[in-house]
Amino acid sequence: MSSYKPTDIAGKLASGFIRNPLTIILGIFVLAIGYLSLSIMPREENPQMVVSGSTVIVALPGASAAEIEKVIVRPLERKLKEVKGVEHISGMAMDNVGIVNAAFFIGEAKEGSNLKVYDKIMQNAGMFPKGAMNPIIKPLDIDVDIPVVSVAFYSKNENMSKTDLYDKVKNIQHHINGLKNVAVTELKGGNKHQFNIEVDLQKLSGYNISMGQIVQGVESLSYSVPAVKNRTSSNEIVMLGVKNAIESADDIGNIIVAQYMGSPIYLKQIAKVTNSYDIQNFKSATISKKDEKGTFSPLANQVTLTVSKLQGTNAVLIADAVKTELKHYEKLLHKDGINYVITRNDGQRADEAVNELVFHLLLSIVIIAILLVLVLGWRESLIVTFTVPAILAITLFVAYLSGQTINRITLFAFLLSLGLLVDAAIIVIENIHRHYHSKESEHKSVDDIMIEATDEIGAPTNIATLAIIMTMVPMAFVGQMMGQFMKPIPANVPVALIASLFIAYIFTPYLAVRILKKPKFYSEEKK
């Protein structure tokens, strides 16, 4: 039992835990929650950022670009500028349509910002001219718009049509979109099925028919007519179902677009109708794969499937789930001569970045241990080395509770604070070492020496740690993109420094009592 009465929180913590049998259980618990936090925390390459913005699209058929700018874009820009939090507005006027982009300040809440834009547009819906279509409001979502996985599909089968590859990949897309935590999947490249109507302009002029009549005639039959239900006097239900009128190129060709000299004019009389691909799509993507010999294969058309994740989810798990799902289709794809290459895998890159930085953390701990062996001795080094993973464990657990993810900046914050984490433990063990080898402590009990040495440096160590924490506080108020990107540093470094104090005051004296040996000049220990 110690007879020394500590005055600082450092000495009081040392006194309370130095002989407590639960201290070792607390140490195991701290390391366990740190390991679990490292295992289950979502991993991503870069930290999450809150980026808000909206795109407003308003169509006015028949209007020129100059008219769109005057009656759509400029009034819309003035109204969106009234929305609180908008930083920048840009507009674009084209024939028939106007587009206005509103970018909010970095850090503005995404949901609230989009709601403000929607409310402002609805409140001023009357500002648009007659004939304008309802505005389309598309919010910006950085988590959805930036994919974490991209897969390029290409075919070696020369007989495969342009639309077959797209159709087969679209079937895979449907299943991948149902995976857990997948937000959006998109297909880029390839060609879709489409009925093409190639109008003969000479026949069109000869029958005195306009393009508008053709468009109107096709649109009138391009929608499914819903079933009509009714009851008869005998309480029977009559169901009338009208099948989709357009199912083949012949159906389109038999559309009546006008009358000439009392006779109907069919579309097939003035146009060539084919069931083909979207010939108006001039965009294409090709891929060439490098083999083991270093030679590249001939360019082949590709369809790219992109996968985006929900905010705050683990990119590693989602990427692995996509790879597992693709393996189920490998045999079927190879049968059709289709191969695929994963061209982007943020999950793999995030996992590699996290594992590499964890390795550097462990390497730094080993270097610190070697330095302490040379300066204080291997026993003192062993005590300080234990405190580092314990401090990091607490920091990881707090980061997990606060909803953070493990990314490059989070681990950089740990590396940045690593040199500071051992300060408190080194100061405590060094003062214990000095007291332990002082002749003034010859007749003091070991517990008294440990508690007094810890209590003695408590106040200055607390002030020094607080001063370092205060230097990190201004970083939390940095705005814009840099503030969002560096946010993990002021969020994690202060937590790590505070944890270092508690770990140093609790476990350093506890371990020192059991690991350090009494100096030779001690004749006896005061009971």
Phi and psi in degrees as a GROMACS rama.xvg file:
@    title "Ramachandran Plot"
@    xaxis  label "Phi"
@    yaxis  label "Psi"
@TYPE xy
-79.9803  142.101  SER-2
-100.958  -7.47185  SER-3
-80.0879  134.75  TYR-4
-104.138  104.075  LYS-5
-69.8976  152.514  PRO-6
-112.945  -22.785  THR-7
-104.206  159.442  ASP-8
-61.4231  -28.9254  ILE-9
-62.2302  -48.5948  ALA-10
-67.303  -35.547  GLY-11
-66.7048  -39.9569  LYS-12
-65.9975  -42.156  LEU-13
-61.7709  -42.7064  ALA-14
-64.4561  -38.024  SER-15
-74.8332  -26.4849  GLY-16
-112.006  -8.79568  PHE-17
-64.7631  -33.0829  ILE-18
-118.843  12.453  ARG-19
-79.1089  125.391  ASN-20
-66.7219  -16.4419  PRO-21
-83.4337  -7.45231  LEU-22
-62.8668  -43.1362  THR-23
-65.7156  -34.744  ILE-24
-67.1839  -38.5294  ILE-25
-62.4719  -41.544  LEU-26
-62.9486  -43.703  GLY-27
-64.1921  -40.1396  ILE-28
-62.915  -43.0456  PHE-29
-61.0573  -46.5877  VAL-30
-65.1135  -35.9025  LEU-31
-66.6412  -45.5169  ALA-32
-68.1264  -29.8478  ILE-33
-67.6078  -42.4869  GLY-34
-65.2658  -42.5398  TYR-35
-64.5634  -40.8438  LEU-36
-62.4138  -42.4037  SER-37
-64.0301  -31.9125  LEU-38
-78.5001  -38.5919  SER-39
-101.813  -11.2899  ILE-40
-65.8981  137.645  MET-41
-59.806  140.634  PRO-42
-113.327  136.481  ARG-43
-150.25  161.335  GLU-44
-71.7995  -43.5906  GLU-45
-121.153  156.489  ASN-46
-67.8441  157.019  PRO-47
-72.8289  138.22  GLN-48
-123.901  144.566  MET-49
-96.9784  102.871  VAL-50
-120.18  121.647  VAL-51
-115.295  143.308  SER-52
-176.238  158.599  GLY-53
-141.128  147.301  SER-54
-116.736  125.83  THR-55
-109.624  123.497  VAL-56
-117.07  124.06  ILE-57
-127.048  123.098  VAL-58
-100.409  137.974  ALA-59
-133.386  89.3754  LEU-60
-56.5721  135.01  PRO-61
90.6464  -9.3303  GLY-62
-87.6335  145.531  ALA-63
-80.9251  170.51  SER-64
-62.4445  -38.6864  ALA-65
-64.8905  -40.1574  ALA-66
-68.1636  -39.7804  GLU-67
-60.2475  -42.6901  ILE-68
-62.8357  -38.8893  GLU-69
-75.516  -43.3917  LYS-70
-102.751  -13.1698  VAL-71
-116.233  -61.4071  ILE-72
-67.1999  -52.084  VAL-73
-63.8567  -46.0699  ARG-74
-61.4885  -37.033  PRO-75
-67.4642  -39.0928  LEU-76
-63.2956  -40.6446  GLU-77
-63.9416  -41.333  ARG-78
-70.3866  -40.7631  LYS-79
-69.0604  -25.9103  LEU-80
-66.6099  -21.6504  LYS-81
-76.0899  -14.2374  GLU-82
-73.5615  129.299  VAL-83
-67.9391  132.899  LYS-84
98.4172  -6.54435  GLY-85
-76.6379  126.977  VAL-86
-95.699  -42.4269  GLU-87
-144.188  140.659  HIS-88
-129.275  134.823  ILE-89
-135.495  139.757  SER-90
-123.884  156.209  GLY-91
-142.218  126.409  MET-92
-110.976  130.307  ALA-93
-132.895  170.256  MET-94
-60.0071  126.855  ASP-95
80.0526  -14.2944  ASN-96
-150.154  145.632  VAL-97
-123.293  140.209  GLY-98
-127.756  128.797  ILE-99
-127.144  127.851  VAL-100
-105.663  132.014  ASN-101
-118.354  117.993  ALA-102
-105.616  127.833  ALA-103
-90.3597  163.066  PHE-104
-60.6124  143.068  PHE-105
-60.1509  129.813  ILE-106
104.433  -14.0244  GLY-107
-66.8599  140.152  GLU-108
-60.053  131.051  ALA-109
-65.2772  -49.8857  LYS-110
-64.3085  -44.8432  GLU-111
-64.3117  -38.2065  GLY-112
-65.7421  -44.8142  SER-113
-64.7113  -35.9972  ASN-114
-66.4346  -36.861  LEU-115
-62.5499  -43.4178  LYS-116
-63.4828  -44.3874  VAL-117
-61.7311  -45.0846  TYR-118
-62.227  -42.5656  ASP-119
-64.3424  -40.3086  LYS-120
-67.0167  -43.8076  ILE-121
-67.6134  -35.3816  MET-122
-67.4863  -26.1092  GLN-123
-117.685  32.5551  ASN-124
-62.3165  -23.6914  ALA-125
-74.9827  -6.30207  GLY-126
-78.1538  -15.7724  MET-127
-80.6685  146.138  PHE-128
-71.1735  164.995  PRO-129
-64.4099  136.032  LYS-130
99.3193  -13.0391  GLY-131
-73.9783  140.216  ALA-132
-80.5461  163.314  MET-133
-59.9554  137.078  ASN-134
-65.5562  143.72  PRO-135
-105.112  123.714  ILE-136
-111.589  116.254  ILE-137
-113.887  109.905  LYS-138
-75.162  149.448  PRO-139
-84.6811  131.75  LEU-140
-132.31  103.349  ASP-141
-65.0459  -30.524  ILE-142
-70.6883  -32.8292  ASP-143
-87.1853  -37.5251  VAL-144
-73.3643  -21.6166  ASP-145
-105.045  111.168  ILE-146
-73.7342  155.231  PRO-147
-103.595  -19.6895  VAL-148
-137.145  134.868  VAL-149
-129.694  132.478  SER-150
-125.292  124.93  VAL-151
-99.9623  121.002  ALA-152
-102.916  135.064  PHE-153
-143.933  156.599  TYR-154
-117.614  139.447  SER-155
-94.9255  -5.3162  LYS-156
-84.5294  110.827  ASN-157
-69.0715  -22.3783  GLU-158
-84.0699  -6.81526  ASN-159
-72.2287  130.755  MET-160
-71.405  168.112  SER-161
-67.2802  -24.4033  LYS-162
-94.6543  -17.857  THR-163
-63.8562  -43.8272  ASP-164
-61.1865  -43.7964  LEU-165
-62.6401  -42.0984  TYR-166
-64.9146  -41.0009  ASP-167
-69.9871  -38.0054  LYS-168
-69.8624  -34.1455  VAL-169
-63.945  -33.8795  LYS-170
-65.3216  -39.8397  ASN-171
-67.5177  -38.4394  ILE-172
-57.5208  -39.2545  GLN-173
-59.9059  -39.7745  HIS-174
-76.8153  -38.6976  HIS-175
-67.3532  -33.2888  ILE-176
-65.4829  -19.6584  ASN-177
-88.9921  -0.330492  GLY-178
-69.2949  153.344  LEU-179
-63.2773  135  LYS-180
68.6966  10.3822  ASN-181
-84.1805  126.512  VAL-182
-88.7043  -60.3473  ALA-183
-139.816  140.77  VAL-184
-122.173  141.939  THR-185
-135.143  150.628  GLU-186
-109.884  130.292  LEU-187
-126.67  135.165  LYS-188
89.9324  177.061  GLY-189
79.0063  178.659  GLY-190
-128.845  140.664  ASN-191
-97.0882  159.586  LYS-192
-66.0759  141.204  HIS-193
-161.221  140.908  GLN-194
-84.1654  122.336  PHE-195
-104.768  131.89  ASN-196
-114.111  107.831  ILE-197
-102.191  106.71  GLU-198
-84.569  135.563  VAL-199
-85.7918  110.161  ASP-200
-64.2132  -32.3132  LEU-201
-67.3642  -43.6408  GLN-202
-67.517  -35.7794  LYS-203
-60.6621  -42.6908  LEU-204
-71.7551  -34.8448  SER-205
-66.3893  -36.1724  GLY-206
-88.5912  -2.0329  TYR-207
58.5029  48.5869  ASN-208
-113.932  140.319  ILE-209
-94.7104  161.312  SER-210
-64.7042  -31.3913  MET-211
-61.173  -37.1643  GLY-212
-65.63  -36.3604  GLN-213
-68.3433  -44.9648  ILE-214
-61.8434  -43.8398  VAL-215
-65.0537  -38.9045  GLN-216
-66.5471  -39.889  GLY-217
-70.6427  -42.6405  VAL-218
-64.3696  -31.5084  GLU-219
-65.8376  -22.4494  SER-220
-116.485  10.9211  LEU-221
-94.9077  5.8716  SER-222
-115.603  145.678  TYR-223
-73.573  134.234  SER-224
-90.7138  124.162  VAL-225
-67.1025  156.644  PRO-226
-69.3336  145.945  ALA-227
-111.988  127.89  VAL-228
-115.724  142.058  LYS-229
-156.832  167.331  ASN-230
-115.928  144.858  ARG-231
-93.443  176.32  THR-232
-64.1068  -26.444  SER-233
-89.4573  16.7306  SER-234
63.343  36.5817  ASN-235
-103.978  146.142  GLU-236
-92.4019  126.94  ILE-237
-103.021  122.57  VAL-238
-114.484  128.275  MET-239
-118.979  114.478  LEU-240
-114.263  128.959  GLY-241
-108.093  119.763  VAL-242
-72.0079  153.953  LYS-243
-55.8892  127.848  ASN-244
-73.645  -21.4849  ALA-245
-114.443  110.724  ILE-246
-129.671  -11.4652  GLU-247
-150.959  171.252  SER-248
-64.9526  -31.7412  ALA-249
-65.1994  -37.3459  ASP-250
-60.4852  -40.2044  ASP-251
-69.4239  -40.7529  ILE-252
-63.5064  -25.5884  GLY-253
-88.4691  6.66851  ASN-254
-71.3557  133.034  ILE-255
-86.4379  119.044  ILE-256
-102.636  -19.0659  VAL-257
-169.269  179.268  ALA-258
-125.107  141.513  GLN-259
-135.264  118.796  TYR-260
56.4656  36.9871  MET-261
81.8382  -0.0498113  GLY-262
-109.688  144.233  SER-263
-72.3358  144.609  PRO-264
-107.459  116.321  ILE-265
-87.4851  153.028  TYR-266
-63.0097  -33.4395  LEU-267
-67.9125  -15.3248  LYS-268
-78.3028  -23.7127  GLN-269
-120.099  -1.88532  ILE-270
-148.245  156.635  ALA-271
-100.004  121.042  LYS-272
-109.807  125.186  VAL-273
-131.462  150.32  THR-274
-96.6529  100.136  ASN-275
-138.962  -139.39  SER-276
-119.688  173.547  TYR-277
-73.8127  90.677  ASP-278
-69.9519  -16.296  ILE-279
-79.6887  -7.57768  GLN-280
-87.8533  103.423  ASN-281
-93.8167  1.44275  PHE-282
-86.2167  139.661  LYS-283
-149.416  155.98  SER-284
-131.702  136.929  ALA-285
-122.428  160.896  THR-286
-139.825  144.358  ILE-287
-132.973  128.393  SER-288
-106.248  139.107  LYS-289
-89.3536  128.025  LYS-290
-90.1483  -174.47  ASP-291
-65.449  -27.8374  GLU-292
-82.1301  -6.85679  LYS-293
92.6715  5.18541  GLY-294
-95.9678  148.513  THR-295
-95.5633  141.063  PHE-296
-75.6749  160.383  SER-297
-60.096  151.176  PRO-298
-62.7462  136.076  LEU-299
-131.805  146.03  ALA-300
-65.5716  144.312  ASN-301
-132.753  156.951  GLN-302
-121.881  123.28  VAL-303
-101.38  128.226  THR-304
-102.455  120.281  LEU-305
-108.648  141.687  THR-306
-125.291  125.912  VAL-307
-111.429  151.26  SER-308
-108.269  161.488  LYS-309
-72.5405  153.429  LEU-310
-63.469  136.414  GLN-311
80.3487  7.02143  GLY-312
-97.7262  167.424  THR-313
-84.5971  114.228  ASN-314
-65.4998  -30.4261  ALA-315
-65.6586  -47.5017  VAL-316
-65.0392  -39.2651  LEU-317
-66.9599  -43.4133  ILE-318
-62.2783  -41.4244  ALA-319
-65.0541  -38.1978  ASP-320
-65.4395  -38.545  ALA-321
-65.9342  -42.9801  VAL-322
-63.6077  -39.7156  LYS-323
-64.8694  -41.5442  THR-324
-65.1705  -37.6265  GLU-325
-66.3204  -32.5254  LEU-326
-63.3645  -28.0199  LYS-327
-66.6719  -21.346  HIS-328
-105.49  2.66936  TYR-329
-60.3843  -47.6371  GLU-330
-62.7919  -42.6522  LYS-331
-65.1129  -39.7645  LEU-332
-68.7233  -43.9001  LEU-333
-63.5736  -32.8539  HIS-334
-61.6884  -34.9001  LYS-335
-92.2998  5.98556  ASP-336
76.4333  25.0713  GLY-337
-107.502  131.366  ILE-338
-118.741  165.711  ASN-339
-141.691  154.464  TYR-340
-134.379  131.497  VAL-341
-81.1193  108.04  ILE-342
-91.0864  -17.0285  THR-343
-145.916  130.753  ARG-344
-144.39  86.2189  ASN-345
-65.7486  -26.5112  ASP-346
-63.9681  -45.1082  GLY-347
-65.1861  -43.0307  GLN-348
-64.935  -38.6002  ARG-349
-65.7331  -42.5822  ALA-350
-64.8449  -41.0237  ASP-351
-65.6969  -40.7741  GLU-352
-64.3612  -43.0337  ALA-353
-65.552  -45.7046  VAL-354
-64.6334  -37.041  ASN-355
-66.6544  -42.8467  GLU-356
-71.1214  -33.6449  LEU-357
-63.6847  -39.2178  VAL-358
-61.6432  -41.9712  PHE-359
-67.2135  -33.3579  HIS-360
-61.0209  -46.8035  LEU-361
-64.5538  -38.4048  LEU-362
-64.0703  -39.5305  LEU-363
-65.0696  -38.9568  SER-364
-62.4607  -41.1768  ILE-365
-64.0666  -42.0039  VAL-366
-62.6991  -43.7298  ILE-367
-61.4763  -41.55  ILE-368
-62.3714  -41.8758  ALA-369
-64.0173  -43.1927  ILE-370
-61.9498  -41.0088  LEU-371
-68.7839  -32.3499  LEU-372
-62.1815  -40.7797  VAL-373
-70.7781  -30.8976  LEU-374
-93.2868  -48.2519  VAL-375
-107.956  -32.1425  LEU-376
125.419  160.683  GLY-377
-70.7683  -30.1048  TRP-378
-68.4011  -46.3245  ARG-379
-63.3661  -38.433  GLU-380
-62.8936  -39.8082  SER-381
-62.3449  -39.4096  LEU-382
-65.4434  -47.7076  ILE-383
-66.3267  -37.7509  VAL-384
-61.3696  -35.5495  THR-385
-64.7254  -33.5651  PHE-386
-67.1699  -29.3188  THR-387
-65.3036  -53.9323  VAL-388
-62.6909  -29.7257  PRO-389
-66.7372  -40.8372  ALA-390
-66.1943  -45.7402  ILE-391
-63.1062  -33.6551  LEU-392
-63.5826  -44.5412  ALA-393
-64.0491  -42.2048  ILE-394
-63.5725  -42.7001  THR-395
-63.2217  -40.0323  LEU-396
-65.3826  -42.5772  PHE-397
-64.8737  -40.1264  VAL-398
-62.7523  -39.2316  ALA-399
-64.7901  -43.0103  TYR-400
-65.2788  -30.2033  LEU-401
-87.0341  5.1281  SER-402
81.6349  18.4044  GLY-403
-80.192  166.772  GLN-404
-118.03  158.819  THR-405
-86.4059  119.145  ILE-406
-145.075  -174.976  ASN-407
-62.323  -38.9747  ARG-408
-74.6242  -37.0811  ILE-409
-60.5137  -47.1436  THR-410
-71.0946  -29.8271  LEU-411
-63.6158  -36.708  PHE-412
-62.6958  -39.0881  ALA-413
-65.5553  -42.7663  PHE-414
-64.4372  -39.4158  LEU-415
-61.2325  -39.3768  LEU-416
-89.2657  -4.16139  SER-417
-61.9859  -41.9744  LEU-418
-65.6704  -26.7514  GLY-419
-83.2529  -24.7026  LEU-420
-65.4146  -34.8955  LEU-421
-86.4638  -4.67749  VAL-422
-57.361  -51.581  ASP-423
-63.5715  -44.0443  ALA-424
-64.6753  -40.5241  ALA-425
-65.1614  -41.8374  ILE-426
-62.4513  -43.5956  ILE-427
-64.9736  -48.9402  VAL-428
-67.7587  -32.8472  ILE-429
-68.3165  -40.9195  GLU-430
-69.365  -36.9833  ASN-431
-62.3929  -43.9821  ILE-432
-60.1132  -42.3457  HIS-433
-65.4234  -46.2771  ARG-434
-64.8119  -38.6743  HIS-435
-62.8947  -33.2293  TYR-436
-102.704  13.1273  HIS-437
-92.1616  137.145  SER-438
-66.8097  -21.8953  LYS-439
-65.1655  -23.4469  GLU-440
-96.2731  11.9031  SER-441
-58.7378  -37.6341  GLU-442
-105.081  14.1507  HIS-443
-94.9229  151.68  LYS-444
-72.6185  157.795  SER-445
-60.4665  -41.1785  VAL-446
-61.8873  -42.8381  ASP-447
-62.3162  -40.2102  ASP-448
-62.7727  -46.4946  ILE-449
-62.7112  -47.5069  MET-450
-68.1679  -43.379  ILE-451
-64.4396  -42.5659  GLU-452
-64.0561  -38.8757  ALA-453
-70.8598  -42.7241  THR-454
-65.0756  -32.4265  ASP-455
-65.587  -37.952  GLU-456
-97.8183  4.30246  ILE-457
-59.402  -54.6712  GLY-458
-61.6054  -52.1835  ALA-459
-64.4671  -33.8494  PRO-460
-67.7376  -39.9277  THR-461
-61.8194  -44.7691  ASN-462
-65.5855  -42.1992  ILE-463
-63.4786  -42.2448  ALA-464
-66.2074  -40.9791  THR-465
-61.9878  -38.0003  LEU-466
-64.1966  -39.7597  ALA-467
-66.813  -40.0042  ILE-468
-61.819  -40.3404  ILE-469
-64.1666  -28.3649  MET-470
-70.8424  -21.161  THR-471
-87.2044  -20.3773  MET-472
-60.6728  -45.4329  VAL-473
-57.6026  -28.4207  PRO-474
-64.1984  -25.9668  MET-475
-70.4212  -17.1522  ALA-476
-102.05  6.36486  PHE-477
-70.4933  131.193  VAL-478
-98.1735  -171.664  GLY-479
60.1872  -158.807  GLN-480
-64.1808  -39.2704  MET-481
-63.833  -39.8796  MET-482
-63.4725  -40.5136  GLY-483
-66.6204  -38.8033  GLN-484
-71.3883  -37.0835  PHE-485
-96.204  7.10854  MET-486
-56.8627  -36.0774  LYS-487
-60.7706  -23.9846  PRO-488
-69.0021  -56.2023  ILE-489
-68.6126  -15.4898  PRO-490
-82.6687  -30.122  ALA-491
-107.12  -34.9962  ASN-492
-62.0885  -47.3519  VAL-493
-60.0077  -37.9564  PRO-494
-62.5269  -43.0794  VAL-495
-64.3582  -38.6785  ALA-496
-69.6403  -40.7024  LEU-497
-65.2116  -41.1237  ILE-498
-63.1707  -34.2656  ALA-499
-63.8755  -34.0711  SER-500
-65.3451  -50.4376  LEU-501
-63.82  -41.3376  PHE-502
-63.9745  -42.271  ILE-503
-65.1944  -40.4815  ALA-504
-77.1345  -27.803  TYR-505
-90.9867  -51.0089  ILE-506
-92.9577  -27.983  PHE-507
-62.4257  -50.6881  THR-508
-63.8877  -36.8444  PRO-509
-61.4262  -45.8276  TYR-510
-74.3618  -34.2049  LEU-511
-62.7708  -39.0355  ALA-512
-59.7969  -35.6278  VAL-513
-95.211  -18.6855  ARG-514
-107.706  -42.2048  ILE-515
-70.0657  146.505  LEU-516
-102.479  151.44  LYS-517
-69.072  141.345  LYS-518
-63.2122  157.247  PRO-519
-67.4537  -28.2797  LYS-520
-78.0648  -4.48135  PHE-521
-73.8628  119.488  TYR-522
-79.6641  -38.885  SER-523
-158.959  161.178  GLU-524
-102.889  131.999  GLU-525
-70.292  120.262  LYS-526
